[in-house]
């Protein structure tokens, strides 16, 4: 029982203050009234009725949940360190799917709603594995660095850019909402749970929608003005590790409404507008999902499970950076391994 409390409590204490977006400590409860009001306005995402991570952790300390805690401990300890993001996501989601019914059989959770219990389990497990899931791939770090460099360059040219024209049309009230949306977008990096990161993305979208864009833009059929607005928001907010946060949230958040999927896809489109992309953005494909599911991957699952990305498919030798050589070699080894598995282990060489 002492071990159970230490294990669960250590995990609960590892999340930054203000456990969730919109919690009292993240909403300036000790600040002045104006700060509290603005923070409250930024916390617009409705929370599921009855869900509280702190409440979940307290129940999780109950001895009746010991067997589930043991399974999580073993799952975390045995989790491979070299999985692709898709493979890691599928492994975690499969584990959570079979673990949730077991948790509901524990006395402490016997009266709990399955979705609420699932929310707590997702956060608990992902936080345990966070260092293996977020920016664990060197390619993610390079993409974040590339994007940040391009964003710095774009900000230096902002006075003559279409994004600046967007902001110049704002009324004082719209500019205030724009600032609040930028502040919400910056919060994404502060949180580690996919649910909390998604809340920040969705809050930023809602605040941006409140800008009454129909008075700023002439509506178009393909929504390019909306994406331009979000690109301007990204430039204003300068959020850290935007690529990694988009992909992490997309991969490890198991429950998303159509509006939440669209929020991530729209920010991914704005990211590409500003930075292009040298990596595949799964978040860009979320609008193609059906019935609450994530979009079908463009690559076959057996390739993605092997970690094959085809990130260098359109690159020439002279385009390669020194730091990418090791990644390219690793990609080659993964492809060979995948082909050998596909061929039943009989593939020995490519000479024939």
ZICORRA-V517679 format. One record per residue. RES is the residue in one small letter. PHI is phi in degrees with one decimal (999 if undefined). BURIAL is b if it has 24 or more other C-alpha atoms within 12 Angstrom, else e. Layout:
RES,PHI,BURIAL + RES,PHI,BURIAL
//
This chain:
x,999,e + x,-63.6,e + x,-62.8,e + x,-57.5,b + x,-63.8,e + x,-65.5,e + x,-65.2,b + x,-69.7,b + x,-65.8,b + x,-59.4,e + x,-70.7,b + x,-64.4,b + x,-75.1,e + x,-82.0,e + x,-81.2,b + x,-58.0,e + x,-54.7,e + x,80.7,b + x,-40.7,b + x,-136.7,b + x,-57.9,b + x,97.6,b + x,-71.6,b + x,-60.5,e + x,-73.2,e + x,-95.3,b + x,-110.4,b + x,66.6,b + x,-64.3,e + x,-94.3,e + x,-90.5,e + x,-78.5,e + x,-62.7,e + x,-65.5,e + x,-63.2,e + x,-62.4,e + x,-64.3,e + x,-64.2,b + x,-66.5,b + x,-64.0,b + x,-64.9,b + x,-79.2,b + x,-103.6,b + x,-99.4,b + x,-74.6,b + x,-67.3,e + x,-94.6,e + x,-62.0,e + x,-62.1,e + x,89.2,e + x,-87.0,b + x,-149.9,b + x,-65.2,b + x,-60.8,b + x,-65.1,e + x,-61.3,b + x,-62.5,b + x,-60.8,e + x,-66.4,b + x,-67.4,b + x,-77.6,b + x,-65.5,b + x,-55.8,e + x,-67.1,e + x,-96.2,b + x,-57.0,b + x,-63.1,e + x,-69.0,b + x,-59.9,b + x,-63.3,e + x,-62.8,e + x,-64.5,b + x,-57.7,e + x,-66.3,e + x,-62.2,e + x,-67.7,b + x,-65.1,e + x,-95.9,e + x,-69.5,b + x,-65.0,e + x,-90.6,e + x,-117.0,e + x,-75.3,e + x,-67.5,b + x,-61.0,b + x,-64.2,b + x,-63.1,b + x,-63.4,b + x,-62.1,b + x,-64.8,e + x,-65.5,b + x,-67.7,b + x,-64.2,b + x,-64.4,e + x,-64.0,b + x,-64.2,b + x,-63.3,e + x,-84.6,e + x,-85.4,b + x,-58.2,b + x,-59.3,e + x,-66.5,b + x,-64.8,b + x,-67.8,b + x,-82.8,e + x,-70.4,b + x,-56.1,e + x,-67.4,b + x,-120.8,b + x,-63.0,e + x,-102.6,e + x,-85.7,b + x,-71.6,e + x,-60.6,b + x,-68.3,e + x,-66.0,b + x,-62.9,b + x,-63.3,b + x,-60.5,b + x,-64.9,b + x,-63.8,b + x,-58.1,b + x,-65.0,b + x,-61.6,b + x,-69.7,b + x,-64.4,b + x,-64.6,b + x,-63.0,b + x,-103.7,b + x,-53.9,b + x,-67.1,e + x,-91.3,b + x,-110.4,b + x,-100.2,b + x,55.1,b + x,-79.5,e + x,-83.4,b + x,-55.5,b + x,-64.2,b + x,-65.3,b + x,-62.7,e + x,-64.5,b + x,-67.1,b + x,-61.9,b + x,-65.8,e + x,-61.5,b + x,-65.0,b + x,-64.7,b + x,-65.1,e + x,-66.9,b + x,-67.5,b + x,-62.6,e + x,-64.7,e + x,-65.9,b + x,-66.6,b + x,-69.5,e + x,-108.2,e + x,-62.7,e + x,-63.3,e + x,-111.0,e + x,-93.8,e + x,-59.1,b + x,-64.5,b + x,-67.6,b + x,-62.8,e + x,-61.3,b + x,-65.5,b + x,-62.9,e + x,-86.4,e + x,-71.6,b + x,-78.2,e + x,-55.1,e + x,-67.4,e + x,-65.8,b + x,-63.6,b + x,-64.4,e + x,-64.8,b + x,-63.1,b + x,-63.4,b + x,-65.9,b + x,-65.1,b + x,-63.8,b + x,-62.4,b + x,-67.1,b + x,-66.4,b + x,-65.5,b + x,-68.5,b + x,-53.2,b + x,-68.0,b + x,-72.9,b + x,-106.1,b + x,-114.4,b + x,-76.5,b + x,-56.3,b + x,-60.8,b + x,-73.6,b + x,-62.1,b + x,-62.4,b + x,-59.9,b + x,-66.8,b + x,-59.4,b + x,-67.2,b + x,-62.1,b + x,-62.0,b + x,-65.0,b + x,-62.9,b + x,-65.2,b + x,-68.0,b + x,-63.8,b + x,-75.9,b + x,-76.8,b + x,54.7,e + x,-62.0,b + x,-65.6,e + x,-89.4,e + x,-97.0,e + x,-118.9,e + x,-91.5,e + x,-60.1,e + x,-124.4,e + x,-77.1,e + x,-101.2,e + x,75.1,e + x,-65.7,e + x,-64.9,b + x,-64.1,b + x,-66.2,b + x,-62.8,b + x,-61.1,b + x,-67.6,b + x,-63.8,b + x,-62.5,b + x,-66.0,b + x,-61.8,b + x,-61.3,b + x,-68.1,b + x,-78.2,b + x,48.0,b + x,-68.1,b + x,-73.1,b + x,53.0,b + x,-62.5,b + x,-57.1,b + x,-63.6,b + x,-67.5,b + x,-63.5,b + x,-71.2,b + x,-62.6,b + x,-63.9,b + x,-60.8,b + x,-79.2,b + x,-113.6,b + x,-92.1,b + x,-84.9,b + x,-121.0,b + x,-140.0,b + x,-76.8,b + x,-55.7,e + x,-66.4,e + x,-69.4,b + x,-61.0,b + x,-65.2,b + x,-58.9,b + x,-66.4,b + x,-64.2,b + x,-67.7,b + x,-66.8,b + x,-64.2,b + x,-63.9,b + x,-66.9,b + x,-60.4,b + x,-65.7,b + x,-58.9,b + x,-82.9,b + x,-119.6,b + x,65.1,e + x,-158.2,b + x,-96.5,b + x,-121.9,b + x,-75.6,b + x,-100.3,b + x,-67.7,b + x,-65.3,b + x,-68.8,b + x,-95.2,b + x,-64.1,b + x,-65.8,b + x,-87.6,e + x,-68.2,b + x,-131.4,e + x,54.1,e + x,82.8,e + x,-86.8,e + x,-72.0,b + x,-64.2,b + x,-68.4,e + x,-67.0,b + x,-72.4,e + x,-95.2,e + x,-58.9,e + x,-60.7,e + x,-66.1,e + x,-74.9,b + x,-67.6,b + x,-62.2,b + x,-78.5,b + x,88.7,b + x,-78.8,b + x,-117.5,b + x,59.3,b + x,-63.2,b + x,-104.6,b + x,-57.7,e + x,-103.8,e + x,-99.5,e + x,-99.3,e + x,-58.5,e + x,-71.7,e + x,-84.5,e + x,-68.6,e + x,-89.3,e + x,-58.0,e + x,-70.7,e + x,-93.3,b + x,-62.1,e + x,-63.8,e + x,-64.9,b + x,-63.8,b + x,-63.2,e + x,-62.7,b + x,-61.0,b + x,-61.3,e + x,-64.3,e + x,-64.9,b + x,-64.8,b + x,-60.9,b + x,-61.0,b + x,-64.9,b + x,-67.5,e + x,-64.6,e + x,-63.0,e + x,-65.0,e + x,-94.3,e + x,68.6,e + x,80.8,e + x,-87.4,e + x,-74.5,e + x,-110.3,e + x,-155.8,e + x,-101.3,e + x,-74.0,e + x,-109.1,e
//
